[in-house]
């Protein structure tokens, strides 16, 4: 019984963070269609089903980062993949992932990379998972001092992505 309570809060935080990422992704994706801003979409969604304040906080943080820094985030993707030429879902995935990896003070890069690579696989497929892994791994290695060692490498970079 003691093991369950010690693992519970960490599991709950991870579950909330994952739910928050999905909420942020949905808001950024819907905003791609130009009817509402990502913030408006997110707040509408949260008002309809606000049952996890921690997930809402993660979603708000990611949406705020993406909306405030979208141009700088887009520049970081890859020269061979202009963000505007990607499918809307892929664009939303990359923007959210880069926003969290580069600008979230609360999420370690390694954790964010693993989560967004998995979301890319789920919502877009294997090619996007590989692109996401490569882009995030490159961006983190460019922004992490060499003294950090291998801690910033993508979680599945050894698979030849």
C-alpha positions in Angstrom: 0.0 0.0 0.0 2.9 2.4 0.7 4.3 1.9 -2.8 1.0 2.9 -4.4 0.8 6.2 -2.5 4.5 7.1 -3.2 4.0 6.4 -6.9 0.6 7.9 -7.0 1.4 11.6 -7.0 4.1 11.2 -9.7 1.7 9.1 -11.8 -1.0 11.7 -11.4 1.4 14.5 -12.4 2.5 12.6 -15.5 -1.1 11.8 -16.4 -2.1 15.5 -15.9 0.9 16.7 -18.0 0.0 14.2 -20.8 -3.7 15.4 -20.7 -2.5 19.0 -20.8 -0.3 18.4 -23.8 -3.3 16.8 -25.6 -5.5 19.8 -24.7 -2.8 22.2 -26.0 -2.3 20.3 -29.2 -6.1 20.2 -29.9 -6.3 24.0 -29.3 -3.3 24.8 -31.5 -4.6 22.5 -34.2 -8.1 23.9 -34.2 -6.6 27.5 -34.3 -4.9 26.5 -37.6 -8.3 26.7 -39.3 -8.5 30.4 -38.4 -11.9 30.6 -36.7 -10.7 31.2 -33.2 -7.4 31.8 -31.4 -5.7 28.9 -29.7 -6.3 30.6 -26.3 -10.1 31.0 -27.0 -10.3 27.3 -28.2 -8.5 26.1 -25.1 -10.6 28.2 -22.7 -13.8 27.0 -24.3 -12.6 23.4 -23.9 -11.6 23.9 -20.3 -14.9 25.6 -19.4 -16.8 22.6 -20.9 -14.8 20.0 -18.9 -12.5 21.6 -16.3 -11.8 18.6 -14.1 -8.0 18.6 -13.8 -6.5 21.9 -12.8 -2.9 20.5 -13.4 -3.7 19.5 -16.9 -5.3 22.9 -17.6 -2.1 24.6 -16.3 0.1 22.6 -18.6 -2.2 23.3 -21.5 -2.3 27.0 -20.8 1.5 27.2 -20.5 2.1 25.4 -23.8 -0.6 27.4 -25.7 0.8 30.7 -24.3 4.4 29.7 -25.3 3.3 28.8 -28.8 1.2 31.8 -29.4 3.8 34.2 -28.1 6.8 32.7 -29.8 5.3 31.0 -32.9 7.6 32.8 -35.4 10.8 31.9 -33.4 9.5 28.3 -32.9 8.9 27.9 -36.7 12.4 29.1 -37.5 13.8 26.2 -35.4 12.1 23.3 -37.2 14.3 22.6 -40.2 15.2 24.5 -43.4 14.2 21.6 -45.6 10.7 21.5 -43.9 9.1 24.9 -44.1 6.5 24.7 -41.3 3.8 26.2 -43.6 4.2 23.3 -46.0 3.5 20.7 -43.3 0.1 19.3 -42.7 -1.9 21.2 -40.0 -1.6 18.4 -37.4 2.2 18.1 -38.0 2.6 21.9 -37.7 0.7 21.9 -34.4 2.7 18.9 -33.1 6.0 20.6 -33.9 5.0 24.0 -32.6 3.7 22.5 -29.3 6.7 20.2 -28.9 9.3 22.9 -29.6 7.5 25.4 -27.4 7.6 23.0 -24.5 11.1 21.7 -25.0 12.6 25.2 -25.5 10.6 27.4 -23.2 9.0 25.4 -20.4 10.7 26.0 -17.1 8.9 23.0 -15.5 9.4 20.1 -17.9 12.8 18.5 -18.4 13.7 18.4 -22.2 14.1 14.6 -22.1 10.6 14.1 -20.7 9.0 16.5 -23.2 10.8 14.9 -26.1 9.6 11.4 -25.2 6.0 12.6 -24.7 5.9 14.6 -28.0 7.5 11.9 -30.0 4.8 9.5 -28.8 2.0 12.0 -29.5 3.5 12.5 -33.0 3.3 8.7 -33.5 -0.3 8.6 -32.3 -1.7 11.6 -34.1 0.3 11.6 -37.3 2.3 8.4 -37.8 5.8 7.0 -38.0 7.3 9.5 -40.4 6.2 12.4 -38.2 7.5 10.5 -35.1 10.9 10.3 -36.8 10.9 13.9 -37.9 9.8 15.0 -34.4 12.6 13.0 -32.8 15.2 14.4 -35.1 14.1 18.0 -34.9 13.8 18.0 -31.1 17.1 16.1 -30.6 18.9 18.6 -32.9 17.3 21.6 -31.2 18.1 20.4 -27.7 21.7 19.5 -28.7 22.2 23.0 -30.2 20.8 24.7 -27.0 22.4 22.5 -24.4 26.0 23.1 -23.3 28.4 20.3 -24.1 29.1 19.7 -20.4 25.5 18.4 -20.1 26.7 15.1 -21.6 24.1 12.8 -23.2 21.2 13.9 -21.0 19.6 15.9 -23.8 19.8 13.3 -26.5 16.4 12.1 -27.8 15.1 9.0 -26.0 15.0 6.8 -29.1 17.7 8.5 -31.1 19.7 5.3 -31.3 17.0 3.9 -33.6 18.5 5.7 -36.6 15.9 8.5 -36.8 
